[in-house]
Amino acid sequence: MNSIGPECNELKSKYDSCFNVWFSERFLKGDTSDSMCKPLFVLYQECVRKAIKDQNINLQEIDKQVLGTDQEKTPPKPT
């Protein structure tokens, strides 16, 4: 599956590869530290956030903290 922005596809591929190695060779063996792929994740996240912004998607809605609040239990308003 491609990223939201074509310019992010290479970073996504590198992060996905790193994640798969981390998950199978570390996480499943008890190492839960996420530091192995974090630098790639940060770069990929920045690229995705830029692509989302370039597509005029409101990042405030994406960044909204809902989990653990009363809003978590409230269904979204129809649009």
Rosetta constraint file for C-alpha pairs under 8 A:
AtomPair CA 2 CA 6 HARMONIC 7.26 0.50
AtomPair CA 2 CA 9 HARMONIC 5.88 0.50
AtomPair CA 2 CA 12 HARMONIC 7.76 0.50
AtomPair CA 3 CA 8 HARMONIC 5.96 0.50
AtomPair CA 3 CA 9 HARMONIC 5.31 0.50
AtomPair CA 3 CA 12 HARMONIC 6.58 0.50
AtomPair CA 3 CA 48 HARMONIC 7.55 0.50
AtomPair CA 4 CA 8 HARMONIC 7.45 0.50
AtomPair CA 4 CA 48 HARMONIC 6.66 0.50
AtomPair CA 4 CA 51 HARMONIC 6.73 0.50
AtomPair CA 4 CA 52 HARMONIC 7.30 0.50
AtomPair CA 5 CA 9 HARMONIC 7.02 0.50
AtomPair CA 5 CA 47 HARMONIC 7.93 0.50
AtomPair CA 5 CA 48 HARMONIC 6.65 0.50
AtomPair CA 5 CA 51 HARMONIC 5.26 0.50
AtomPair CA 5 CA 52 HARMONIC 7.71 0.50
AtomPair CA 7 CA 47 HARMONIC 7.69 0.50
AtomPair CA 8 CA 12 HARMONIC 6.08 0.50
AtomPair CA 8 CA 44 HARMONIC 6.67 0.50
AtomPair CA 8 CA 47 HARMONIC 5.81 0.50
AtomPair CA 8 CA 48 HARMONIC 6.57 0.50
AtomPair CA 9 CA 13 HARMONIC 6.13 0.50
AtomPair CA 10 CA 14 HARMONIC 6.31 0.50
AtomPair CA 11 CA 15 HARMONIC 6.06 0.50
AtomPair CA 11 CA 40 HARMONIC 7.18 0.50
AtomPair CA 11 CA 43 HARMONIC 7.36 0.50
AtomPair CA 11 CA 44 HARMONIC 5.49 0.50
AtomPair CA 12 CA 16 HARMONIC 5.92 0.50
AtomPair CA 12 CA 44 HARMONIC 6.19 0.50
AtomPair CA 13 CA 17 HARMONIC 6.17 0.50
AtomPair CA 14 CA 18 HARMONIC 6.22 0.50
AtomPair CA 14 CA 40 HARMONIC 7.37 0.50
AtomPair CA 15 CA 19 HARMONIC 5.98 0.50
AtomPair CA 15 CA 37 HARMONIC 6.78 0.50
AtomPair CA 15 CA 40 HARMONIC 5.62 0.50
AtomPair CA 15 CA 41 HARMONIC 6.17 0.50
AtomPair CA 15 CA 44 HARMONIC 7.41 0.50
AtomPair CA 16 CA 20 HARMONIC 6.12 0.50
AtomPair CA 17 CA 21 HARMONIC 6.40 0.50
AtomPair CA 18 CA 22 HARMONIC 6.11 0.50
AtomPair CA 18 CA 36 HARMONIC 7.78 0.50
AtomPair CA 18 CA 37 HARMONIC 5.90 0.50
AtomPair CA 19 CA 23 HARMONIC 5.89 0.50
AtomPair CA 19 CA 37 HARMONIC 6.43 0.50
AtomPair CA 20 CA 24 HARMONIC 6.11 0.50
AtomPair CA 21 CA 25 HARMONIC 5.65 0.50
AtomPair CA 21 CA 26 HARMONIC 7.56 0.50
AtomPair CA 22 CA 26 HARMONIC 5.11 0.50
AtomPair CA 22 CA 27 HARMONIC 6.21 0.50
AtomPair CA 22 CA 36 HARMONIC 7.08 0.50
AtomPair CA 22 CA 37 HARMONIC 7.60 0.50
AtomPair CA 23 CA 27 HARMONIC 4.71 0.50
AtomPair CA 23 CA 28 HARMONIC 6.07 0.50
AtomPair CA 24 CA 28 HARMONIC 5.60 0.50
AtomPair CA 24 CA 29 HARMONIC 7.73 0.50
AtomPair CA 25 CA 29 HARMONIC 6.60 0.50
AtomPair CA 26 CA 30 HARMONIC 6.41 0.50
AtomPair CA 26 CA 31 HARMONIC 5.04 0.50
AtomPair CA 26 CA 32 HARMONIC 7.21 0.50
AtomPair CA 27 CA 31 HARMONIC 4.77 0.50
AtomPair CA 27 CA 32 HARMONIC 5.20 0.50
AtomPair CA 27 CA 33 HARMONIC 7.83 0.50
AtomPair CA 34 CA 38 HARMONIC 6.31 0.50
AtomPair CA 35 CA 39 HARMONIC 7.71 0.50
AtomPair CA 37 CA 41 HARMONIC 6.15 0.50
AtomPair CA 38 CA 42 HARMONIC 6.11 0.50
AtomPair CA 39 CA 43 HARMONIC 6.45 0.50
AtomPair CA 40 CA 44 HARMONIC 6.09 0.50
AtomPair CA 41 CA 45 HARMONIC 5.88 0.50
AtomPair CA 42 CA 46 HARMONIC 6.20 0.50
AtomPair CA 43 CA 47 HARMONIC 6.32 0.50
AtomPair CA 44 CA 48 HARMONIC 6.16 0.50
AtomPair CA 45 CA 49 HARMONIC 6.06 0.50
AtomPair CA 46 CA 50 HARMONIC 6.24 0.50
AtomPair CA 47 CA 51 HARMONIC 6.23 0.50
AtomPair CA 48 CA 52 HARMONIC 6.06 0.50
AtomPair CA 49 CA 53 HARMONIC 6.14 0.50
AtomPair CA 49 CA 59 HARMONIC 7.71 0.50
AtomPair CA 50 CA 54 HARMONIC 6.03 0.50
AtomPair CA 51 CA 55 HARMONIC 6.28 0.50
AtomPair CA 52 CA 56 HARMONIC 6.56 0.50
AtomPair CA 52 CA 57 HARMONIC 5.51 0.50
AtomPair CA 52 CA 58 HARMONIC 7.91 0.50
AtomPair CA 52 CA 59 HARMONIC 7.46 0.50
AtomPair CA 53 CA 57 HARMONIC 5.54 0.50
AtomPair CA 53 CA 58 HARMONIC 6.98 0.50
AtomPair CA 53 CA 59 HARMONIC 6.86 0.50
AtomPair CA 58 CA 62 HARMONIC 7.06 0.50
AtomPair CA 59 CA 63 HARMONIC 6.10 0.50
AtomPair CA 60 CA 64 HARMONIC 6.02 0.50
AtomPair CA 65 CA 69 HARMONIC 7.98 0.50
AtomPair CA 66 CA 70 HARMONIC 7.80 0.50
AtomPair CA 66 CA 71 HARMONIC 5.85 0.50
AtomPair CA 66 CA 72 HARMONIC 5.23 0.50
AtomPair CA 67 CA 71 HARMONIC 7.78 0.50
AtomPair CA 67 CA 72 HARMONIC 5.47 0.50
AtomPair CA 68 CA 72 HARMONIC 6.56 0.50
AtomPair CA 69 CA 73 HARMONIC 7.79 0.50
AtomPair CA 70 CA 74 HARMONIC 6.93 0.50
